[in-house]
């Protein structure tokens, strides 16, 4: 039974990973870096989605970068800075 629990937890951890950093080659993108640095490291996003608060006011953007075989990196930009990095695979 314990073996099945460990396998299930490993599978869940492989699907999506939120982190404070993302390695791109020999460089690192970190939460708090500027949006300009994110573009310098990752390039132009494949998809941009505006973020709104509960009143409909503009809060920032969510940028998605799609790599090969369903690998997606999502970078959330708030006030010109990286606020969240999610690295996931489908």
Long-range contacts (C-beta under 8 A, 24 or more apart in sequence): 14-89, 15-88, 15-89, 16-86, 16-87, 16-88, 16-89, 17-86, 17-87, 17-88, 18-84, 18-85, 18-86, 18-87, 19-85, 19-86, 19-87, 20-85, 21-85, 22-73, 22-75, 22-85, 22-87, 29-75, 29-82, 29-85, 30-82, 31-82, 31-83, 31-84, 31-85, 32-81, 32-82, 33-81, 33-82, 34-80, 34-81, 34-82, 35-77, 35-80, 35-81, 35-82, 37-82, 38-63, 38-75, 38-77, 38-82, 42-73, 42-75, 45-75, 51-76, 51-78
